[in-house]
Amino acid sequence: MRDLMNHIPTILEPLGLPIIFNGYPSGSEKPNQFITFLEIGAKPIFEVDGNELEIERTIQINVWSNSNYHQFAESIKQLMAHAGYERILEFDEPYTTGESHYNRVLRFVFFDE
């Protein structure tokens, strides 16, 4: 099974942005753009004698930007697709007054052996 804490940052590394697993940037000021990610689900697809041989894993990537993030999100979708992930959902998190960043949510699924 893939170690997502290393695998996802490796895929998104060409973007040259901070990539944080299951958290937010530390410090008093957030970068203008950054990525957070976490696994939101894993379910066995194929089992033999109680051993999971294939698992469907769902990953959520949050795109954070204090300006237009369209091209940023498109680049993430291309990199993830190239790595074998299928995008299953995409939406904007509602902007909250006083928040410094907009948030685009991307969800992907892949099958891990």
N, C-alpha and C positions, 0 to 999 in steps of 0.2 A: 504494500500500500504506500502511496506517495506521501511524503512529509510536506503538507501544504504550507507550513511556515517557511519553508525554503523554496518550494516549487513555484508558488504564485509570485513572490518577489523576483525570481529568476526570469519568469515570463515577461513581467512588466518593467524590468530593469532598463530596457532601451528608452523609456520615457524620461529617465533621469529625475524622477520625483520621489519624495519620501513615500515609502510604502510601509504601512503599520498593520500588524496583525491584531485584531480584536481590541483596538484601543484608539487613542488619538495622540497627536504629537505632544511631546512634553515641552514645557517652557511657557512663558507668558504670552508669546506671540505665535500664532499658527502660520505656517508657510502660505503663500498665495494660492498654491494648488498642492494637493496631496491625495493619497489613496489609502483607504482602510479596507480590510477584508476579513472575512470569517467564514467558517463552514456552518451552514444553517441546517444541514440535514445529511444523513447517511443511512441508506437502507440496503440490506442484502438483496441481491437480484438472483444469484445462483449459489446454492449451497450443496455440498456433498458430504455426507456423514458428519454433519454439524460444523463443517468448515466453510467459511464464506470465501467463495472463489471470485465473486464479482460483486462490487458494491456501487450503487448509484450515489454519487456525492453531489450536493448542491452547495455552491459557493456564492456568497454575496460580496460584491465589490462596490464600495461607495466612492464616488468621484466628488471631491470637495474643491470648490473654486470660488474666489471672490469676484470672478468675472465670467464671461461666456465660456462654458465648458464643452460645447458641442464637439469641437475637433478632438479635444482630450478624450471624451467618451468614445468617439469613433475609433481612435487609435487603440484604446483598451479592447474594444470589441474585435478589432482585426488581430491583435496579438493573441487574445484568448482563442479565437477561432483557429488561428494557425497552430496553436498548441493542442487542438483537439477538443476544446470545450464548446458546448452548444448553448447559446444565449436563450433563456426561456422566459425572461421577464425584464422589463426596464421601465422605470418611472421616476418622476421627480418627487423628492420629499418636500412637503410644503415649507416654504420659507417662513421663518419666524422673525418678527420684528426684533431688531437688536442683534441678530446672528450675523456673523461676519462672512459666512460662506454659504453658497448654494450647494445642494447635495443631489446628485443623480445616483440612483441605485440600479445596479446591473446584477442580474442573477444568471448563473451558468450551471450546467449540469455536465458531468462526465462520469464514465464508468471505469472504476479502478479495479485492477486485478491483483 
